Amino acid sequence: MTVQKPTLIQNGFEIYKDALSAETQKQLVETIRQMVAIAPLYQPTMPRTGIPLNVKMTNLGKFGWVSDKQDGYRYQEFHPVTKQNWPDIPREIIDIWQCFTGNSLTEFNLLNPDAQQSEWPLPECCLVNFYKADNKMGMHVDMDEADHTTPVLSISLGDDAIFRMGGAKRGGKTASIKLQSGDVVVFANEARMFYHGVDRIIGGTSSLLKREGRLNLTLRRVT
């Protein structure tokens, strides 16, 4: 897999447009279908209120991100419904992580092409979110992990999403960006702790999935 320069790069926030071929996207969707047969999609609830989140989700890896009324946001090693351990992150997803985080084109490295690239540890969690056409995700920071230094990597599959990127503080200036199937996003350096969210899904913009919607795979280190 050849990594081109990102379309957008700012403070460690990198977007790689059309990063994954159509065939790779199809293979990823089939892999996720197989994983969901083992660890089904479910709908988490908000802490304290118990209100269901917009999206359905599941996890792959040693740890999975979960949320419920009783214990709130957290990582645990088993599916909250089946009580079974999460399936391992498939090799082809790990390959994408290594390709894009190992070649992360920070502003420093763009100016210094001979700079030594860092070897980031492998992800411990792949959060799988399924967005229906009317779903969205509020502005948030990925902060439930103990490790806030390793990049977070996001893979978009299916319908287009209007993604919103903020800064280090809630309520600051934001930018609206369209993410399409096959795009890869990396949150590194300062951007690792930036606010971000999904304003809406544009239904019918992709035929990759059997029904309208968007799959988002988010890879991260937890410990």
C-alpha positions as CSV (number, residue, x, y, z in Angstrom):
1,M,0.0,0.0,0.0
2,T,1.5,3.3,-1.1
3,V,0.8,6.3,1.2
4,Q,0.5,9.7,-0.7
5,K,0.9,13.0,1.1
6,P,-2.2,14.0,3.0
7,T,-4.7,16.3,1.5
8,L,-4.9,18.3,4.7
9,I,-2.4,18.6,7.5
10,Q,-2.6,20.8,10.5
11,N,-1.2,20.3,14.0
12,G,-1.0,16.6,13.5
13,F,-4.5,16.3,12.0
14,E,-4.1,14.5,8.6
15,I,-6.6,13.5,6.0
16,Y,-5.7,11.0,3.3
17,K,-8.3,11.2,0.6
18,D,-9.1,8.1,-1.5
19,A,-6.4,6.3,0.6
20,L,-8.0,2.8,0.2
21,S,-8.8,1.2,-3.2
22,A,-12.3,0.0,-4.0
23,E,-11.2,-3.6,-3.6
24,T,-9.6,-2.9,-0.2
25,Q,-12.8,-1.3,0.9
26,K,-14.9,-4.3,-0.2
27,Q,-12.5,-6.6,1.6
28,L,-12.7,-4.6,4.8
29,V,-16.5,-4.6,4.8
30,E,-16.6,-8.3,4.4
31,T,-14.1,-8.7,7.3
32,I,-16.2,-6.5,9.5
33,R,-19.3,-8.5,8.6
34,Q,-17.5,-11.6,9.8
35,M,-16.4,-9.9,13.0
36,V,-19.9,-8.6,13.7
37,A,-21.1,-12.2,13.6
38,I,-18.9,-12.8,16.5
39,A,-19.2,-9.5,18.4
40,P,-22.7,-8.1,17.3
41,L,-23.4,-4.4,16.9
42,Y,-25.2,-3.0,20.0
43,Q,-26.4,0.4,21.2
44,P,-24.6,1.8,24.2
45,T,-26.2,4.3,26.6
46,M,-25.2,7.5,28.2
47,P,-23.8,7.7,31.7
48,R,-26.3,8.6,34.4
49,T,-29.2,9.2,32.0
50,G,-29.3,5.9,30.2
51,I,-30.2,7.6,26.9
52,P,-29.1,5.5,24.0
53,L,-26.3,6.8,21.8
54,N,-27.1,7.6,18.2
55,V,-24.9,5.0,16.7
56,K,-24.5,1.2,17.0
57,M,-21.1,-0.1,17.7
58,T,-18.8,-3.0,18.5
59,N,-15.1,-3.5,19.1
60,L,-12.1,-5.6,18.0
61,G,-8.9,-6.0,19.9
62,K,-7.8,-6.6,23.5
63,F,-10.0,-3.7,24.8
64,G,-13.3,-2.3,23.7
65,W,-14.8,1.1,24.4
66,V,-18.2,0.8,26.1
67,S,-20.7,3.0,27.9
68,D,-23.8,2.5,30.1
69,K,-25.8,4.2,32.7
70,Q,-24.2,2.5,35.7
71,D,-20.5,2.7,35.0
72,G,-20.1,5.3,32.3
73,Y,-17.5,5.5,29.6
74,R,-14.7,2.9,29.9
75,Y,-12.7,0.2,28.2
76,Q,-13.2,-3.5,29.0
77,E,-12.0,-6.8,27.6
78,F,-15.5,-8.3,26.8
79,H,-18.7,-7.5,24.9
80,P,-21.3,-6.1,27.3
81,V,-24.1,-8.2,25.7
82,T,-22.4,-11.6,24.9
83,K,-19.9,-11.3,27.7
84,Q,-17.3,-12.8,25.3
85,N,-13.9,-11.4,24.7
86,W,-13.6,-9.1,21.7
87,P,-12.2,-10.7,18.5
88,D,-8.6,-9.8,17.6
89,I,-8.1,-6.9,15.2
90,P,-7.7,-8.5,11.7
91,R,-4.3,-8.4,10.1
92,E,-5.5,-6.2,7.1
93,I,-6.6,-3.5,9.6
94,I,-3.3,-3.6,11.4
95,D,-1.6,-3.2,8.1
96,I,-3.5,0.0,7.5
97,W,-2.5,1.3,10.9
98,Q,1.2,0.5,10.3
99,C,1.1,2.0,6.9
100,F,-0.4,5.4,7.8
101,T,1.0,5.9,11.3
102,G,4.4,4.7,10.4
103,N,4.5,7.1,7.5
104,S,2.7,9.9,9.3
105,L,3.6,13.1,7.4
106,T,3.9,15.6,10.3
107,E,4.9,19.2,9.4
108,F,8.4,18.4,10.6
109,N,8.8,15.4,8.3
110,L,7.5,17.3,5.3
111,L,10.3,19.8,5.8
112,N,12.8,17.0,6.7
113,P,12.1,14.1,4.3
114,D,15.1,12.1,5.7
115,A,13.9,12.3,9.3
116,Q,13.6,9.0,11.1
117,Q,10.0,7.8,11.4
118,S,8.7,6.7,14.8
119,E,7.6,3.1,15.4
120,W,4.2,3.5,17.1
121,P,3.0,0.5,19.2
122,L,0.1,-1.5,17.7
123,P,-3.5,-0.5,18.5
124,E,-5.3,-2.3,21.3
125,C,-8.8,-1.3,20.2
126,C,-10.6,-1.0,16.9
127,L,-14.0,0.7,17.6
128,V,-16.5,0.0,14.9
129,N,-19.3,2.6,14.6
130,F,-22.3,2.1,12.3
131,Y,-24.1,5.4,11.4
132,K,-27.5,5.3,9.8
133,A,-28.5,8.1,7.5
134,D,-30.0,10.2,10.3
135,N,-27.2,9.6,12.9
136,K,-24.6,12.0,14.1
137,M,-21.9,12.3,16.8
138,G,-21.5,15.3,19.1
139,M,-18.2,17.1,19.6
140,H,-15.9,15.1,21.9
141,V,-12.3,14.3,22.7
142,D,-11.0,10.7,22.8
143,M,-9.8,10.9,26.4
144,D,-10.8,7.6,28.1
145,E,-7.4,6.0,27.2
146,A,-4.4,6.1,29.4
147,D,-2.2,6.7,26.4
148,H,-2.7,10.1,24.8
149,T,0.5,10.2,22.8
150,T,0.0,7.4,20.2
151,P,-2.0,8.6,17.2
152,V,-5.6,7.7,16.6
153,L,-6.5,6.5,13.1
154,S,-10.0,6.6,11.5
155,I,-11.2,4.7,8.4
156,S,-14.4,5.7,6.6
157,L,-16.5,3.2,4.7
158,G,-19.8,3.8,3.0
159,D,-21.8,7.0,2.7
160,D,-20.2,10.4,3.0
161,A,-20.0,12.1,6.4
162,I,-19.8,15.8,7.3
163,F,-17.0,15.7,9.8
164,R,-16.4,18.6,12.2
165,M,-12.9,19.3,13.5
166,G,-12.3,21.7,16.4
167,G,-9.4,22.5,18.7
168,A,-8.1,21.8,22.1
169,K,-11.1,23.7,23.8
170,R,-14.8,23.1,23.5
171,G,-16.6,25.9,21.8
172,G,-13.7,27.1,19.8
173,K,-13.4,27.6,16.0
174,T,-14.3,24.5,14.0
175,A,-14.0,23.4,10.4
176,S,-16.4,21.3,8.4
177,I,-14.9,18.5,6.2
178,K,-16.5,15.9,4.0
179,L,-15.2,12.4,4.6
180,Q,-15.8,9.8,1.9
181,S,-15.5,6.1,1.6
182,G,-11.8,5.1,1.6
183,D,-10.6,8.2,3.4
184,V,-8.1,7.7,6.2
185,V,-7.7,10.3,9.0
186,V,-4.9,10.4,11.5
187,F,-5.0,12.4,14.8
188,A,-1.4,12.8,16.0
189,N,0.6,15.3,18.1
190,E,-1.6,18.2,19.2
191,A,-4.6,17.0,17.2
192,R,-4.7,13.8,19.3
193,M,-6.7,15.7,21.9
194,F,-8.7,18.0,19.6
195,Y,-12.5,18.1,19.7
196,H,-14.2,16.4,16.7
197,G,-17.6,15.1,15.7
198,V,-19.9,14.1,12.9
199,D,-22.6,16.6,11.9
200,R,-24.5,14.3,9.5
201,I,-24.4,11.4,7.1
202,I,-25.3,12.0,3.4
203,G,-27.3,8.9,2.6
204,G,-27.1,7.3,-0.8
205,T,-23.6,8.6,-1.7
206,S,-22.0,5.1,-1.7
207,S,-23.0,1.7,-2.8
208,L,-20.3,-0.1,-0.7
209,L,-22.7,-1.2,2.0
210,K,-25.9,-3.2,1.5
211,R,-27.9,-0.4,3.0
212,E,-27.5,3.3,3.5
213,G,-25.1,4.3,6.2
214,R,-21.4,4.6,7.2
215,L,-19.0,2.4,8.9
216,N,-16.2,4.1,10.8
217,L,-13.3,2.1,12.2
218,T,-11.2,3.9,14.8
219,L,-7.9,2.4,15.9
220,R,-6.3,3.5,19.1
221,R,-3.9,2.6,21.8
222,V,-5.5,2.2,25.3
223,T,-2.8,1.5,27.9
